[in-house]
């Protein structure tokens, strides 16, 4: 009996291996696994939602076979700081085409401490019409604070802090990947470091991270270096990963600070504190006119209180004086371009300086008028290219867009919304280069997956989710400009999200295979 079984096993072992059957087979590509290693020639096979095989798969067959000869194959890109959430929750933009055209297959939403605190409700809204990309959620500190304290400019009481911690824990239970904060913005600016630490500890209980639009990227209040130190303090005291999001030195007064920012983070990491950063590859930021110019004390109490202060001659003078200083920090009125104006859409795409000159008014007075009529969004040209390059080089810097997802014809958004990822690869990894292609791809894939503990994503290996991009490095480029920001990126041939083809031969398909991911499913 034993001899018979042994003979049968020998017979099975001696037979040629049966050809493998897959759903998708990507052949002959230059494969980057996301780790930072150079490419290797390999085939990638997908079965269902996972990568089922890699290597020499000559004997395999599949329903869909893609010849990737001359093309690059990589993990789908992960945008760690995105304002695409509201757009993705609409039928019009749920496909996420501007993201897919860049190779983005996963976005982290609710950054800067903003967004809904009911993450279950947000998840339902995102899934209602189908998602073209995956979405990971943060618990937003500013919204949590607003729920408990409103727009009050004061420290939280112990009872209020407990209520905020409970809201953070609820969000983490719903699957959030961490806590986002924006202490530069009201009402997050009314918090102190102790509050941020306490709420970060609540996020850390479920393995979450802490991502922060730091308290000062310039010299508005505590200064950019002290603001970086605050993130380091939160990461150290709450014992969780801390991320300086869209890291920058904003405004002429702090240009050249990048080496000192880098030194701060590297010293913290040498001490065993887990600190990271992300960045978009542009010399301009994007924000609201109020956030850029108004002093935070003027926003305390909300819109009604601000209106009352502006109606007071004495208070208006104080606000205006602060706005003069803040405009100087931004480099002047010629560095602010309107991207969306509530009261006068005809101004969109124009500079504050040009409109003020045309109307014969001081730029600060024009800004005040627009704020009283509902406000405006601005693109702010306030970074040094040398700082952008320096902050891109460290191995701990991820890639993020800070972009919106808005319909064409609605405002003049920042071009980062449509161009961040191909721009970094084209301009900063190929044309200049500041970093290598392998470094750039790692910053968009395996690194963010590692930082945020995104299981089985951000890398190409058997068993990982099949978020896969196939692109032509020769034609890959961003086409969005500050004048024409809605133009889609070029060069992405095929994009798979959870094993389904979202983009085929550069064209959007009907598939909406994205999910709302959960840190603690």
Residue pairs with C-beta under 8 A, 6 or more apart in sequence:
17 59
19 59
19 60
19 61
20 45
20 52
20 53
20 57
20 59
20 60
20 61
21 60
21 61
21 62
22 45
22 46
22 47
22 52
22 53
22 60
22 61
22 62
22 63
23 46
23 47
23 48
23 62
23 63
23 64
23 499
24 45
24 46
24 62
24 63
24 64
24 65
24 66
24 466
24 496
24 499
24 501
25 43
25 44
25 45
25 46
25 57
25 60
25 61
25 62
25 64
25 65
25 66
26 43
26 44
26 45
26 46
26 66
26 68
26 73
26 468
26 470
26 494
27 43
27 57
27 65
27 66
27 67
27 68
27 69
28 41
28 43
28 67
28 68
28 69
29 41
29 42
29 43
29 44
29 68
29 69
29 71
29 72
29 73
29 470
30 39
30 40
30 41
30 68
30 71
30 72
30 73
31 39
31 40
31 41
31 42
31 44
31 54
31 72
31 73
31 74
31 460
32 38
32 39
32 72
32 73
32 74
32 75
32 437
32 438
32 441
32 460
33 75
33 446
33 459
33 460
33 461
34 74
34 75
34 441
34 442
34 445
34 446
34 449
34 458
34 459
34 460
35 442
35 446
35 459
36 438
36 439
36 441
36 442
36 446
37 438
38 438
39 72
39 438
42 54
42 55
42 56
42 73
43 53
43 54
43 55
43 56
43 57
43 58
43 60
44 51
44 53
44 54
44 73
44 460
44 468
45 51
45 52
45 53
45 54
45 57
45 60
45 62
46 52
46 62
46 466
46 468
46 496
46 499
47 499
48 466
48 499
49 465
49 466
49 498
49 499
49 500
49 513
50 456
50 462
50 463
50 464
50 465
50 466
50 499
51 460
51 461
51 462
51 463
51 464
51 465
51 466
51 468
52 462
53 60
53 462
54 460
54 461
54 462
64 501
66 470
66 494
68 470
70 472
71 470
71 471
71 472
71 473
71 493
72 470
72 471
72 472
72 473
73 460
73 468
73 469
73 470
74 103
74 441
74 445
74 460
74 468
74 469
74 471
75 441
75 445
75 446
75 457
75 458
75 459
75 460
75 464
75 467
75 468
75 469
76 103
76 104
76 105
76 106
76 445
76 457
76 467
76 468
76 469
76 495
76 496
76 497
77 102
77 103
77 104
77 105
77 106
77 399
77 421
77 444
77 445
77 469
78 104
78 105
78 106
78 107
78 108
78 444
78 445
78 448
78 449
78 454
78 457
78 458
79 99
79 104
79 106
79 107
79 108
79 399
79 400
79 401
79 403
79 420
79 421
80 108
80 211
80 243
80 245
80 278
80 398
80 399
80 400
80 448
80 451
80 452
81 108
81 111
81 211
81 245
81 246
81 278
81 400
81 401
81 402
82 107
82 108
82 109
82 111
82 400
82 401
82 402
82 403
82 405
83 109
83 111
83 402
83 403
83 404
83 405
84 96
84 99
84 107
84 109
84 403
84 404
84 405
84 417
85 107
85 109
85 110
85 115
85 122
85 126
85 135
86 405
87 93
87 404
87 405
87 406
87 407
88 94
88 96
88 107
88 109
88 126
88 131
88 132
88 133
88 135
88 405
89 122
89 125
89 126
89 128
89 129
90 129
91 129
92 407
93 405
93 406
93 407
94 126
94 129
94 130
94 131
94 132
94 512
95 132
95 502
95 508
95 512
96 104
96 107
96 131
96 132
96 133
96 405
96 502
96 514
97 132
97 488
97 508
98 405
98 417
98 418
98 486
98 488
98 489
99 105
99 107
99 132
99 133
99 405
100 132
100 133
100 492
100 495
100 497
100 502
100 503
100 508
101 418
101 488
101 489
101 490
101 492
101 503
102 418
102 419
102 420
102 421
102 422
102 478
102 489
102 492
103 421
103 422
103 444
103 469
103 471
103 492
103 495
104 133
104 401
104 421
105 133
105 134
105 467
105 469
105 495
105 496
105 497
105 502
105 514
106 133
106 134
106 135
106 136
106 454
106 457
106 467
106 517
107 133
107 134
107 135
107 136
108 135
108 136
108 137
108 138
108 177
108 211
108 452
109 115
109 135
109 136
109 137
109 138
110 116
110 122
110 137
110 138
110 139
110 140
110 143
110 180
111 138
111 140
111 180
111 182
111 211
111 213
111 245
111 402
112 140
112 142
112 180
112 181
112 182
112 185
112 213
112 245
113 140
113 141
113 142
113 143
113 145
113 180
113 181
113 182
113 183
113 185
113 188
113 213
114 140
114 142
114 143
114 180
114 182
114 185
115 122
115 137
115 138
115 140
115 143
115 180
116 122
116 140
116 143
117 139
117 140
117 143
117 144
117 147
117 167
117 171
119 137
119 139
119 171
119 174
119 175
119 176
120 174
122 137
123 137
123 174
123 175
123 516
126 135
126 516
127 515
127 516
129 512
130 512
130 514
131 512
131 513
131 514
131 515
131 516
132 497
132 502
132 511
132 512
132 513
132 514
133 497
133 502
133 514
134 457
134 467
134 497
134 498
134 514
134 515
134 516
134 517
135 514
135 515
135 516
135 517
136 177
136 452
136 454
136 516
136 517
136 519
137 171
137 174
137 175
137 176
137 177
137 516
138 176
138 177
138 178
138 179
138 180
138 211
139 167
139 168
139 171
139 172
139 176
139 178
139 179
139 180
139 203
139 208
140 180
140 181
141 179
141 180
141 181
141 182
141 188
141 191
141 196
141 199
142 181
142 182
142 185
142 186
142 187
142 188
144 164
144 167
144 168
144 171
144 199
145 156
145 164
145 187
145 188
145 190
145 191
145 195
146 187
147 164
147 167
148 156
148 160
148 163
148 164
148 167
149 156
149 160
149 187
149 190
150 187
150 301
150 302
151 186
151 187
151 190
151 299
151 300
151 301
151 302
151 305
152 187
152 190
152 300
152 301
153 186
153 187
153 190
153 296
153 297
153 300
153 301
154 190
155 191
155 192
155 195
156 164
156 191
156 195
161 195
161 198
164 195
164 198
164 199
165 198
165 199
165 201
165 202
168 179
168 199
168 202
168 203
169 202
169 205
169 206
172 202
172 203
172 205
172 206
172 208
172 519
172 520
173 206
173 520
174 518
175 516
175 517
175 518
175 519
175 520
175 521
176 203
176 206
176 208
176 519
177 208
177 209
177 452
177 453
177 454
177 517
177 519
178 203
178 208
178 209
178 210
178 211
178 240
178 241
178 452
178 519
179 199
179 200
179 202
179 203
179 208
179 209
179 210
179 211
180 211
180 212
180 213
180 245
181 188
181 191
181 196
181 210
181 211
181 212
181 213
182 188
182 212
182 213
183 189
183 191
183 196
183 212
183 213
183 214
183 215
183 227
183 230
184 213
184 214
184 215
184 216
184 217
184 220
184 291
185 213
185 291
186 296
186 299
186 300
189 215
189 296
190 296
190 300
193 230
193 233
193 234
196 210
196 212
196 230
196 234
197 233
197 234
197 237
197 238
200 210
200 234
200 235
200 237
200 238
200 240
201 237
201 238
201 239
201 240
203 209
203 210
203 238
203 240
204 238
204 239
204 240
206 519
206 520
207 453
207 519
207 520
208 240
208 519
209 240
209 241
209 242
209 243
209 451
209 452
209 453
210 231
210 234
210 235
210 238
210 240
210 241
210 242
210 243
211 242
211 243
211 245
212 230
212 231
212 234
212 242
212 243
212 244
212 245
213 245
213 246
214 224
214 227
214 228
214 230
214 231
214 244
214 245
215 221
215 222
215 226
215 227
215 230
216 222
216 223
216 224
216 226
216 227
217 224
217 227
217 248
217 249
217 250
217 254
218 224
218 249
218 250
218 251
218 253
218 254
218 329
218 382
219 251
219 253
219 254
219 329
220 326
220 329
222 230
223 254
224 249
224 250
224 254
224 257
224 261
225 257
225 260
225 261
225 264
228 244
228 261
228 264
228 265
229 264
231 242
231 243
231 244
231 275
232 242
232 264
232 265
232 268
232 273
232 275
234 242
235 241
235 242
235 268
235 273
235 274
235 275
236 268
236 273
240 274
241 274
241 275
241 276
241 451
241 452
242 273
242 274
242 275
242 276
243 275
243 276
243 277
243 278
243 398
243 451
244 261
244 265
244 275
244 276
244 277
244 278
245 277
245 278
245 400
245 402
246 278
246 279
246 280
246 285
246 400
246 402
247 261
247 277
247 278
247 279
247 391
247 397
248 279
248 285
248 383
248 387
248 388
248 391
249 255
249 256
249 257
249 258
249 261
249 383
249 384
249 387
250 285
250 329
250 330
250 380
250 382
250 383
251 329
251 330
251 331
251 382
252 331
252 382
253 329
255 383
255 384
255 386
255 387
256 384
256 386
256 387
257 387
258 384
258 386
258 387
258 390
258 391
259 390
261 391
262 390
262 391
262 394
265 275
265 276
265 277
265 394
265 396
266 394
268 275
269 275
269 396
275 396
276 396
276 397
276 398
276 451
277 391
277 394
277 396
277 397
277 398
278 397
278 398
278 399
278 400
278 448
279 388
279 391
279 392
279 397
279 398
279 399
279 400
280 399
280 400
280 401
280 402
280 403
280 416
280 420
281 388
281 392
281 399
281 420
281 423
281 424
281 427
281 428
282 383
282 388
282 414
282 415
282 416
282 420
282 423
283 381
283 382
283 383
283 384
283 385
283 388
284 337
284 379
284 380
284 381
284 382
284 383
284 414
284 482
285 379
285 380
285 382
285 383
285 402
285 414
286 339
286 377
286 378
286 379
286 380
286 402
286 413
286 414
286 416
287 377
287 378
287 380
288 375
288 376
288 377
288 378
289 336
289 367
289 370
289 371
289 375
289 376
289 377
289 378
290 299
290 371
290 375
292 326
292 330
292 336
292 378
292 380
293 323
293 326
293 327
293 330
293 364
293 367
293 371
294 306
294 319
294 322
294 323
294 326
294 371
295 319
295 322
295 323
295 326
298 306
298 309
298 315
298 318
298 319
298 322
299 305
299 306
307 372
308 315
309 315
309 316
309 319
310 316
310 319
310 368
310 371
310 372
316 368
319 368
320 364
320 365
320 368
323 364
323 367
323 368
324 364
327 333
327 336
327 363
327 364
327 367
330 336
330 380
330 382
331 381
331 382
332 353
333 351
333 352
333 353
333 356
333 363
334 351
334 352
334 353
335 380
335 381
335 382
336 351
336 352
336 353
336 378
336 379
336 380
336 381
337 349
337 350
337 351
337 352
337 378
337 379
337 380
337 381
337 412
337 482
338 347
338 348
338 349
338 350
338 351
338 352
338 355
338 376
338 377
338 378
338 412
339 348
339 349
339 376
339 377
339 378
339 379
339 411
339 412
339 413
339 414
339 485
340 348
340 376
340 377
340 410
340 411
340 412
340 413
341 347
341 348
341 370
341 376
341 377
342 370
342 373
342 374
342 375
342 376
343 370
343 373
343 374
344 370
344 373
345 411
347 355
347 376
348 411
348 412
349 412
349 483
352 363
352 366
352 367
352 378
353 363
355 366
356 362
356 363
356 365
356 366
359 366
361 369
370 376
377 411
377 413
379 412
379 414
379 482
389 428
389 432
389 434
391 397
392 424
392 428
392 434
392 435
393 434
393 435
395 439
395 447
396 447
397 443
398 443
398 444
398 447
398 448
398 451
399 420
399 421
399 424
399 440
399 443
399 444
399 448
400 420
401 416
401 417
401 420
401 421
402 414
402 416
403 413
403 414
403 416
403 417
403 418
403 420
404 413
404 414
404 417
405 417
406 413
406 417
408 486
412 482
412 483
412 485
413 485
413 486
414 482
414 485
415 478
415 480
415 481
415 482
415 485
416 423
416 480
417 480
417 485
418 478
418 479
418 480
418 485
418 486
418 487
418 488
418 489
419 478
419 479
419 480
419 489
420 478
421 444
421 489
422 476
422 477
422 478
422 489
422 490
422 491
422 492
423 477
423 478
424 440
424 443
424 444
425 437
425 440
425 441
425 473
425 476
426 476
426 477
426 478
427 478
428 434
428 435
428 440
429 435
429 436
429 437
429 439
429 440
430 437
430 473
435 443
437 473
445 458
445 459
446 458
446 459
447 458
448 454
448 458
449 457
449 458
449 459
450 458
452 519
453 519
454 517
456 463
456 464
456 465
457 464
457 465
457 467
460 468
465 498
465 499
466 496
466 498
466 499
467 496
467 497
467 498
468 494
468 495
468 496
469 492
469 494
469 495
469 496
470 492
470 493
470 494
470 495
471 491
471 492
471 493
472 491
472 493
473 491
474 491
475 490
475 491
476 489
476 490
476 491
476 492
477 489
477 490
477 491
478 489
479 487
479 488
479 489
479 490
480 486
480 487
480 488
480 489
481 487
490 506
492 503
492 506
493 503
493 505
493 506
494 501
494 503
494 504
494 505
495 501
495 502
495 503
496 502
497 511
497 513
497 514
498 513
498 514
498 515
499 513
500 511
500 513
501 509
501 511
502 508
502 509
502 511
502 512
502 513
502 514
503 509
